[in-house]
């Protein structure tokens, strides 16, 4: 109704920071595990995308009444971390003139030379000469890489309630306890071949020549049973992963949302089947696949070219590089603009530009313009209207009010569907609506009553833009270049 539309700006302003929140989650406990990159190198752009999505999802869940937390799982056990330590030992040997080659499949990035340069020479030489010294290099590399990842994520605005280490599970005996529990449930068996085998390619399908322990994941929708303990009695990655998710359940979480990289797509079915084998009810685990990021920029010839990246070989664009290049705000906004299950082409030239072609700048400019209009009015003794609603006479006024009013439903929908990309899409559309309004309607004019009514609408717009950007972890500046143009 007309009266309902007229009253929208006042209700938005009155709600303030709470506008967009609701109690739809009813206190349901949700743990969002995101990034969880192997501590084998600096965070890359796929991790940067996961960080933006995960942090925003936690904020969206909290805004909709969930008891949500964020967690980073540190894979500090296993072959990859051992290779990292061996690679660091080789780089330190290079530093002091000792002959030692990089291991096959080792890490070749210059970041290891930087770490090697920081190592205390006496201790490092002793470890290099000690047959058991590989563990020292592994621990040095691990702690320094985790510290760097934490620093970069803090600066990026990705907050975690806990950094959970895989080694904690092993020390606490939870991996072995999970193995025993599966045996007691009759979900494991010893064999040289899986009892369930779809004939497809893969490590298990190729068949170990020695007896191993298999988990009956084939009963629960997986294509075949999977090895959980190798013939040498060491667990595969599936067993500690399962132990970790069972730990999440024991901590009282109703839902575990994991953000995984594109190379883990096939693992989703296996992990859900393993949880079912352990007796966890369906629906506990939700997995969002965060697809690949392709960086593009203009080459020397002016043509767009893709930036090539490889962590193992050391050619990579890191999260830190990206923040220093386009800024954390812009990076977060761009990473949130597309669904996680779609590949993202990140245009670095566009992101560097401070103009309306840059969607992050475009939305921030809308917020700054509204702030400028309100400041301009305040200097002339005009404040937003209070009290009863005043008619929104012009069509652009009503259109903007309606657009602002749907913000709570956008937030709720983004949280419930786990689709944070709805938020930047809405804000870009709202910014366009704001700019259309500003083009067609003068806010501060000769009629004080009309001016104060439109200022209330501007205050409502400021609320929506500020709240929306806050959910994305993006700043809402009050002043920007061009924002003060034609402020009235």
N, C-alpha and C positions, 0 to 999 in steps of 0.2 A: 504494500500500500504506500501511498505518498507519504503518510505520516511516519511509517516505518523507515523509509529511505531518509527522510529529513532528520530523523533521530540518530542515524548511524554514526556520524562524526562525534557527537557528544558521548555515545556509549564507548567508542574506541578510545577517546581521550581519557575517559573516566577509568577504564581498565588499565591504561598505561602499560607497564612492562608485563602485566599478566594477560594482555590481549594476545590471543593465540594459544593460550594454555587450556588444558581440560584434564579431566580425571578418567579418561577412557581406559587407561592402563590399569586402573584399580590397584595400584601398588604391586603389580606383578614384577617379580625380580628377573631382570634380564642382564646377561653378561655379554658384552660385545668384545670379542677378541679381534684385534685388527693390527695391521702391519706385520708383526711377528716375523720380520725378515731375519734370515740367518745372519749371525754376527760375523760374516766373512768379508765384509766390505762396507763402504759408505752406502747410505740409503739411496736408491735410485728413484726414477720418476714413477714407476709402478707403485712403489712403497709410498711415495708422496701422494698419489691418488688415493690409495687405501687409507692413509692417515686423514685426509680431508673427509672422505666418506664416513669412516668409522667415528671420528670425533663428532661430526654433525649428527650421525645417527644416535649417538649417546644423548646429545642435547635434545634432539627431537623426542626421544623416548621419555626423557625426564619431563619435558614440557607437556607431555600427554599423560602424565600420571603414573609412569612406570618407575620402579626402583631400579635404575640402570647404572651400570658401571662399565668402564673400559679396562681392558687388560692387554698386555703385550707378553707373548710367550717366547722366551729366549731359548732357542735350540742350542744349548751349550754342551751337548754330548753327541758323540757320533763321528763318522768319518770326515764330514766337511770341516768340523772344527779342528780335527787332527791335521788335515791338509793345510789349514790356515796356519797352524803352528809350525809345521814343516816348512811352509813357504816363508814365514818370518825368519826362521833359522837360516834359510838360504840367503835371505837378504842381509841378515846381520853378518854372515860369513863373507858376503860380498863386501860389506863395509870394512871389515878388518883384514881382507886379503886372504881369506881361507877358502880353499876349493870346496864348494858344495853346490850341487845343481838343484834347481827347483824340482819338486816331485812332479811326476806325471799327473796331469789334471790339477796342478797347483794354481795358486792365485798370483797373477803377474802384475797387478796394479801398483802404481807408484806410491799409493798410500802405505804399502808395506815398507817401502824404503823410508818413508817418513817415520813410521813407528820404530824401525830398526835404528834410526839415527837417535832416537830418544832413549833407547835401552841403556841401563847402567852397564858399562863395558865389562867390568870385572865379573859380575854375575852372569852376564850373557856369554862371556868366553868360557866360564866354568860349565855352563849348561851345554854349550856347543861341544865341549870335550867329553861330556858325560853321556854314556849310552842311553841313560834314562832322562836326559835333559830335554827331550821333545815336549814333555809335559809343561816345563817351565815356559817355553816359547808359546805353547798353546794358551796357557793361562794369561800371559802378558798380552798376546794378541786379542784374546777374548775380552778381557777387562777394558782394554783401550777402545776396542770397536764398540762395545756396549755403551761405554761412556760417551763416545762421539754420537752414537745414534740417539741417546737420551737428550743430549744437548741440542741436536738438530731438531728433534721432535718438539722439545720445549719451545724453541724459538719459532717453530712453525705453528704452535698453538694446539698441538695434539696432546691432550692430557690423558694420563693413565692412572687408574686407582691402584694398579699393582703391576709390577714387572715380575712375572712368574718364570722361574728357571726350570728347565727339564731336569737338571741335576738334582733339584729338590725332590722330585719324584723318586729318583733312584736312591738317594740317601735315606729317604723316609720309608723305603721298602714298598712303595705303592705300585711299582711296576711288577715286582714279584708277587705282591698280593693280588693284583689283577690277574696274573697268570694262574694262580691257584684257584681264584674264584671261578674263572672260566672252566678250569678242569673239573671243579666240583659241580658245575652246571652241565657237564657233559658236552661242552661246546668245543673241546679240542681233541685232537688225536695225533698219534705219531704215524708217519708214513713217508714213503719216498715220492709219492704222487698224490695230488689232491683227490679226494673222493668225488668232488664236483669240479668238473673241468669243461669249459665251453669250447675248448680247442683253439682258443685265440692265442695270439702271441703274448709274450710277457715273461717276467722272471720265473714265476711259478709254473706257467704253462710249459716252459722249456724243460722243467723237471730237474730237481736237484738229484744228484747221484747218491746222496746220503740221506738218511732219515731226518726229518724235521718235524716240528710241531705245527699243526694246521688249525686254523679257526674256522668253524662252520658258517662262514658268512654266506655261502651259497644258499643256505636255508632261508635267508632273510633278504633276498632280492639282488644279491651280488651275483656276478656272472659265474664265480667259482669260489672255492675256499681259498684262504690266504695263509701264508706262512707268518707265524707270530714269533717263533723261536727257531733260529737256524740250527743246523746240525752241530755246530760248535757251541751250542747253548747260549748264544748271544741273541737278544731280542731284535727283531726288525723294527723299523720306525712305527709300525702299526701298534705295537703293544704299549709303548710309552704314550703315544697319542691317545689311545683308548683310556689309559690310566689318567691322563690329564683331563679328559672330558668327564670321566667318572668323578674326579675330584671336584669339578665344577658343579656336578649334580649334588654331591655331598655337602657342598657349601650352601646349598639351599636355593640355587637358581632354578627358576621355572623354565627358562629358555636360554639356550646358548646360541648366539649369532656369531658365526665365524666369517671373516673376510679372507678369502684365499686368492692366490694368483692364478692366472690362466692355465698354468701347467698342472694344476691340481684338480681340474674338472672331473677327471675319471675317478678320483679318490673320494668324491662325495658319497657315491653309492656304497663304497667299501666301508667308510667311516660310519655311516648310518646303520649298515648291516652289523658291524662290530658292536655298536651300542645296543642294538636289538638282541644280539647274542648274549650281551652282558645283563640283559633284563631291563634296559631303559625303555620307557614307553615312547612310541613314535611322536614326533613333533617337538622333542626336546632340542634337537640340533637343527639350526637353519644355516645354510651356507650361501653367501653371496660371492660370486666369482667376479673379481675386479680385473677386467680385461686390460690388454696391452695398451700402452701409451706410445704414440708416435710423435716425435718432436719434428716440427718443420720450421724452416727459416729461409731467407733469401741467401743464395750463394753469391760468389764473387761476380758471376755473370748476371745477377739479378733474378735468376730463376729460382723457384722454390725447390728446396732439396731436403731430404730427410736426414736428421742427425743420427748417425750410427752409434750403437751402444753395446758394450760387452763388459760385464762386471769381472769375469774371470781373467780376461786379457787386459783389463785396466782401462779400456776406453769407455767411459760412461759419463753421463750428465747426472750429477748427484742432486739430492734435495737441496743441499746447501748452495750449489751452483744456481739452481732455479730460483731460490729465494733472493740471491744476490742479483740475478738478472732481471726478473720481472716483479719481485716483491712477493711476500708471503700471502697478502690479501688476494692479489690477482691469481696466484697459483691455486689457492684454495677454491676460488670462484670457478675457474676454468675446469678444475678436476671434478667439480660437482655438477657441471652442466649436462652431462650425459649419463644415462643409465649405466650402472656398473657392468652389466653384461654386454655392453657395446664397446668396441674399440674407440679410443679417443685420439683424434688428431689435434695436437696442441700447436697452435700457430704462434710461435715466439714473436714474430714481427708485430702481429696484432696485439699480443699481450703487453708488449713494450710501449705501444702507442697510448698516449693520453688523449683519447678522443672517443666519440660515440661508437666507433667500430669495436671498441673494447667493452664487452658487456659488464665487467666488474666496474670499470670507470663509469659507465653509463648509469648503473644503479647507485653507486656512491654519489655521483653528481646530482641525481634526483634528491637524495637525502640532503645534500649540502644546499641545493637550491631552496628546498622547503625551509631549512634553517635560516638561510639568508633572507627569505621573505618575512619570516617571523621576526627576525632581528630588525629588519628595515621598518616593519610596522611598529615595533616597540619603541624605536627612536622617535616615532611620530605620535606616541602616546596611545597606540591602538593595541589591544590585546584580543585574543580569541574570545568569541562569545561564550558566555556561561548561561546556565539555566535552561529554560525551555528551548526545544528545537526550533530553528528558523528554517523557512522554506528554501529548498535548493531549486532556484528558479530556472537556471540554465541547464540544458541537457548535459554539457560536460561535467558540471558539478555532480549531478546524480550518477553519471557513469563512473566517475572516480570514486564516489562514496560506495557504490555497489562493489567495485573492484576491491577496495580496501576491506570491505566487510567479509569477504570470503577467506581472508587469511587464516582464521582458525581451522577451517575445514581443510585448507591446503596443508597445514601443519599436521593435523590429525591423519590425513590420508598418507602423507609422506612417512610418518612414523609407522602406521599400521601395515603399509605395503613394503616397508624397508626401501623406499625410493626417495632418497634425499634430493635427487635431481629435480623433483617437483618444485622445490623451494626457489632455486635461481630462476627457473622458467617463469614462475609467478612474479618474482621481483622485477624481471626484465619487462614483462607485460605491464606491470603496475607503473614502472618508470615511464613507459611509453604513454600510458593513460595520463600520468601526471604532467608530462610535457605537452600533451594535447590540451589539457585543461589550461595550463599556463599560457599557451599560445592564444587560446580563445577567450579567456576570462581574466580581467585585471583584478587582482586581489585587493590591493590597497588603492581605493578610488575616492571619489567625492562623497559617496554615501557611507557614513560610518557604520550603519546597521548591516549593510550588505558586506562591507569590508570585514567586520568582526565575524560574520557568519562564515565567510570564505577562509578567514584565518583559523577558525575552528576546524574546518576541513583540512587545512594545511597541517595543523597540529596532529590530526588523526593520521595523515600521511607520514609525518615524521615518526609517529609511534610504530606504524607498520614497517617502514623501511628499517628503522633501528632494530626492532625485534627480529625481523627476518635476517638481517645481516649478522646479528649476534648469534642466532642459531647456526649460521654457517661458519662462525669464527672469524668473520670479516669485519673490519672496522667501519664505523659509520661517521666519517669526518663531517664537521659542521661547516668547514670552509674548503673550497677547492677552486682552482682556476676556472673561470667562466661561470661559477655558481652565482656570483653577485650581479651578473649581467641582467638588466631589466628585472630587478628584484621585485618590484611591485606587480 
